[in-house]
Amino acid sequence: METRTPIPPPKYLQINYEAMLDDDQPPLLRLAASRSVELNMDDYRRTLALVALREGATWSQIGAALGVTRQTAYGAFGRGLPDDGR
């Protein structure tokens, strides 16, 4: 059985996501929460991409998962990492 690295989303991301979807919240609060989710999602995506790399994924696979090229995925998440040819 393959062991997966647990990658829970950051608490602030969960809180803002839940607030964004909460029909009981006023529209302006939901709008602000949606912006926070948008701004913080890149950090979480980078974390997921780096864990995927550690688990053997390639930049091509990461790009495909995101609907972009491997070069775009590397440009977004791989800057500053050693280039190992994946």
C-alpha positions in Angstrom: 0.0 0.0 0.0 1.3 3.4 -1.0 1.8 5.9 1.8 0.6 9.4 1.1 1.8 12.6 2.8 -1.1 14.2 4.6 -1.5 17.8 3.3 -4.3 19.5 5.2 -5.2 22.9 3.9 -4.1 25.8 6.2 -6.8 26.7 8.7 -7.1 30.3 7.4 -7.9 28.9 4.0 -10.6 26.6 5.3 -12.1 29.4 7.4 -12.3 31.8 4.5 -13.6 29.2 2.2 -16.4 28.3 4.6 -17.2 32.0 5.1 -17.3 32.5 1.3 -19.9 29.8 0.9 -22.0 30.7 4.0 -25.3 32.0 2.7 -26.0 33.5 6.2 -23.0 35.9 5.8 -23.4 39.3 4.2 -22.3 39.6 0.6 -19.4 42.0 1.4 -18.0 39.6 4.0 -18.3 36.7 1.5 -16.6 38.8 -1.2 -13.7 39.6 1.1 -13.4 35.9 2.1 -13.3 34.9 -1.6 -10.5 37.3 -2.2 -8.5 35.9 0.7 -9.1 32.4 -0.6 -7.8 33.5 -4.1 -4.7 35.1 -2.6 -3.8 32.2 -0.4 -4.5 29.4 -2.8 -1.2 29.8 -4.6 0.7 29.1 -1.4 -1.3 25.9 -0.9 -0.9 24.9 -4.6 2.9 25.4 -4.2 2.8 23.1 -1.2 0.9 20.5 -3.0 3.2 20.7 -6.0 6.3 20.3 -3.9 4.9 17.3 -2.1 3.9 15.8 -5.4 7.5 16.3 -6.6 8.8 14.6 -3.4 6.5 11.7 -4.1 7.9 11.3 -7.7 5.7 13.5 -9.9 7.2 15.3 -12.8 6.7 19.0 -13.7 4.8 17.7 -16.8 2.4 15.8 -14.5 2.0 18.8 -12.2 1.3 21.0 -15.2 -1.2 18.6 -16.6 -3.1 18.5 -13.3 -3.3 22.3 -13.4 -4.1 22.5 -17.1 -0.8 24.3 -18.0 2.6 23.4 -19.5 5.4 22.0 -17.4 7.3 25.2 -18.0 4.4 27.3 -16.6 4.1 24.9 -13.6 7.8 25.2 -12.9 7.7 28.9 -13.3 4.9 29.2 -10.8 6.1 26.8 -8.2 9.6 25.7 -8.9 11.6 28.9 -8.7 14.5 28.5 -6.3 14.4 24.7 -6.3 17.3 22.6 -7.6 16.5 21.6 -11.2 16.6 17.8 -11.3 15.4 17.4 -14.8 11.8 16.4 -13.9 
